Amino acid sequence: MTGEADYRRAQEDASYRQAFLDSIDLEGARPYVRRVIYRLHGDGDTVMKVVPSFLQRLSVRRIRSDIRVYPLAFSSNPLYDDFLGTLIDHEGYHARELYKNPEVVVRSYSRFLSSGIEIEQLKQEIRRFHDERELRATMSQLAACFSGKRNFSHIYINCVFIEIEKLCETLGVGVEFNADSGEVRIAEPFTREPR
């Protein structure tokens, strides 16, 4: 079973990282993730991201996604459980969303582009849509923080709270969290559905 010692080895030895990723139990995200791939070069400060398949871009449902993991993921997560929280609870959430409803996630960007709105408004709409998706995935991380299934670092938990606070402020919404049940929900609905 993969554990903290394996994670430490992957942090120190880049040649071991793909084997490490292949050995991870993706838990509830497994049905939605085709594979987890280590990539040496990322997009600036990206630690991980879900990459929709060609078929998902055509709105075909029930297609599993790839998750790309970049070098920064191994230096920005102090503990193995923190790494799993980002991989499973955040990126796994995105993969599930794509699997179940790719047209909402992928095709909405196309709808924005073909809507005929001004370029600045278009940029704002795409940013808002992205932030809404990120808030849902980060709320999944928050719920996992209080589920007791992993032992997260205080740094990780604080980063999750800060990210939720930032996204709520940007979107103009609130989040309600029930510490007893671990349920997280948006207190104010998003202002409108994507076009």
C-alpha positions as CSV (number, residue, x, y, z in Angstrom):
1,M,0.0,0.0,0.0
2,T,1.3,3.4,-1.0
3,G,2.1,5.7,2.0
4,E,4.1,8.5,3.4
5,A,7.5,6.9,2.8
6,D,6.6,6.4,-0.9
7,Y,5.6,10.0,-1.1
8,R,8.9,11.1,0.4
9,R,10.7,9.0,-2.1
10,A,8.7,10.6,-5.0
11,Q,9.5,14.1,-3.6
12,E,13.2,13.3,-3.7
13,D,13.4,11.1,-6.8
14,A,11.7,12.5,-9.9
15,S,12.3,9.2,-11.8
16,Y,10.1,7.4,-9.3
17,R,7.1,9.8,-9.6
18,Q,5.2,8.0,-12.3
19,A,5.5,4.6,-10.6
20,F,4.3,6.4,-7.4
21,L,1.3,7.9,-9.1
22,D,0.4,4.5,-10.7
23,S,0.4,2.9,-7.2
24,I,-2.1,5.4,-5.6
25,D,-5.6,4.2,-4.6
26,L,-7.8,6.9,-6.1
27,E,-10.6,5.9,-3.8
28,G,-14.0,7.4,-5.0
29,A,-12.3,9.2,-7.9
30,R,-11.3,5.9,-9.6
31,P,-14.4,5.5,-11.8
32,Y,-13.8,9.0,-13.3
33,V,-10.1,9.0,-13.8
34,R,-8.5,7.1,-16.7
35,R,-4.9,7.7,-15.5
36,V,-2.7,10.0,-13.5
37,I,0.3,11.2,-15.5
38,Y,3.5,12.9,-14.3
39,R,4.5,15.8,-16.5
40,L,7.9,17.4,-16.1
41,H,6.8,20.8,-17.4
42,G,3.7,22.5,-16.2
43,D,1.8,25.7,-16.7
44,G,3.6,28.1,-14.4
45,D,2.3,27.5,-10.9
46,T,-0.1,24.6,-11.8
47,V,0.3,21.6,-9.5
48,M,-2.3,19.3,-11.0
49,K,-5.1,19.6,-13.6
50,V,-7.7,17.5,-15.2
51,V,-7.4,17.2,-19.0
52,P,-10.7,16.6,-20.8
53,S,-10.5,13.9,-23.5
54,F,-11.3,14.6,-27.1
55,L,-14.7,12.9,-26.7
56,Q,-15.5,14.9,-23.6
57,R,-14.9,18.1,-25.6
58,L,-17.6,16.8,-27.9
59,S,-19.9,16.4,-24.8
60,V,-19.8,12.6,-24.7
61,R,-20.7,11.4,-21.2
62,R,-19.1,8.7,-19.2
63,I,-15.6,9.2,-20.4
64,R,-12.8,9.1,-17.9
65,S,-10.3,12.0,-17.7
66,D,-6.6,12.1,-17.2
67,I,-5.1,14.1,-14.4
68,R,-1.7,15.6,-15.0
69,V,0.6,16.1,-12.0
70,Y,3.5,18.5,-12.3
71,P,6.7,18.9,-10.2
72,L,5.3,21.7,-8.1
73,A,2.8,19.2,-6.6
74,F,5.6,17.4,-4.9
75,S,7.1,20.5,-3.3
76,S,3.9,22.4,-2.4
77,N,2.2,19.6,-0.4
78,P,4.1,18.8,2.8
79,L,2.3,15.6,3.6
80,Y,1.1,12.6,1.6
81,D,-2.4,13.2,2.8
82,D,-2.2,16.8,1.6
83,F,-1.1,15.5,-1.8
84,L,-4.1,13.0,-1.9
85,G,-6.4,15.9,-0.9
86,T,-5.4,17.8,-4.0
87,L,-5.4,14.8,-6.3
88,I,-8.5,13.0,-5.1
89,D,-10.7,15.6,-3.4
90,H,-10.1,18.5,-5.8
91,E,-9.0,17.1,-9.2
92,G,-11.0,13.9,-8.7
93,Y,-14.1,16.2,-8.2
94,H,-13.3,17.9,-11.6
95,A,-13.0,14.5,-13.2
96,R,-16.4,13.4,-11.8
97,E,-18.0,16.6,-13.0
98,L,-16.6,16.0,-16.5
99,Y,-17.7,12.4,-16.5
100,K,-21.2,13.1,-15.5
101,N,-21.9,16.3,-17.3
102,P,-19.2,17.3,-19.9
103,E,-21.4,19.7,-21.8
104,V,-21.8,22.0,-18.8
105,V,-18.1,22.0,-18.2
106,V,-16.5,21.9,-21.7
107,R,-19.2,23.3,-24.0
108,S,-20.0,26.3,-21.8
109,Y,-16.7,27.8,-23.0
110,S,-17.8,27.4,-26.6
111,R,-21.2,29.0,-25.8
112,F,-19.4,32.0,-24.3
113,L,-17.3,32.3,-27.4
114,S,-20.3,32.2,-29.8
115,S,-22.6,34.4,-27.7
116,G,-21.6,37.7,-29.4
117,I,-20.7,39.6,-26.2
118,E,-17.9,42.1,-26.0
119,I,-14.4,40.7,-25.4
120,E,-14.1,42.1,-21.9
121,Q,-17.5,40.8,-20.8
122,L,-16.5,37.4,-22.4
123,K,-13.3,37.3,-20.3
124,Q,-15.3,38.1,-17.2
125,E,-17.9,35.4,-18.0
126,I,-15.2,32.7,-18.6
127,R,-13.4,33.7,-15.4
128,R,-16.6,33.5,-13.4
129,F,-17.5,30.1,-14.9
130,H,-14.0,28.9,-14.0
131,D,-14.2,30.3,-10.5
132,E,-17.6,28.6,-9.9
133,R,-16.0,25.2,-10.9
134,E,-13.0,25.8,-8.7
135,L,-15.3,26.7,-5.7
136,R,-17.2,23.5,-6.1
137,A,-13.9,21.4,-6.2
138,T,-12.4,23.4,-3.3
139,M,-15.6,22.8,-1.2
140,S,-15.0,19.1,-1.9
141,Q,-11.6,19.5,-0.3
142,L,-13.0,21.3,2.7
143,A,-15.5,18.5,3.3
144,A,-12.6,16.0,3.1
145,C,-10.7,18.0,5.7
146,F,-13.4,17.4,8.3
147,S,-14.3,13.8,7.2
148,G,-11.5,12.3,9.2
149,K,-10.4,10.1,6.4
150,R,-7.0,11.8,6.1
151,N,-4.7,13.6,8.4
152,F,-4.1,17.0,6.7
153,S,-1.5,19.5,7.7
154,H,-2.6,22.8,9.2
155,I,-1.0,24.5,6.2
156,Y,-3.2,22.5,3.8
157,I,-6.4,23.2,5.7
158,N,-5.5,26.9,5.9
159,C,-4.9,27.1,2.2
160,V,-8.3,25.4,1.5
161,F,-10.0,28.0,3.7
162,I,-8.1,30.9,2.1
163,E,-9.0,29.6,-1.4
164,I,-12.7,29.3,-0.5
165,E,-12.7,32.8,1.0
166,K,-11.1,34.3,-2.1
167,L,-13.4,32.5,-4.5
168,C,-16.5,33.5,-2.4
169,E,-15.4,37.1,-2.4
170,T,-14.8,37.1,-6.2
171,L,-18.1,35.4,-6.9
172,G,-20.1,37.3,-4.4
173,V,-21.4,34.2,-2.6
174,G,-21.2,32.6,0.8
175,V,-20.5,29.1,1.9
176,E,-22.2,27.3,4.8
177,F,-20.3,24.5,6.5
178,N,-21.8,22.0,8.9
179,A,-18.9,20.8,11.1
180,D,-21.0,17.9,12.4
181,S,-21.9,16.4,9.1
182,G,-19.0,17.8,7.0
183,E,-21.5,19.1,4.5
184,V,-20.5,22.2,2.6
185,R,-23.0,24.2,0.4
186,I,-23.2,27.5,-1.3
187,A,-25.3,29.8,0.8
188,E,-26.1,32.2,-2.0
189,P,-26.8,30.8,-5.4
190,F,-24.6,31.7,-8.3
191,T,-26.1,34.8,-10.0
192,R,-26.9,32.9,-13.2
193,E,-26.4,29.7,-15.1
194,P,-23.7,29.6,-17.8
195,R,-25.2,30.3,-21.3
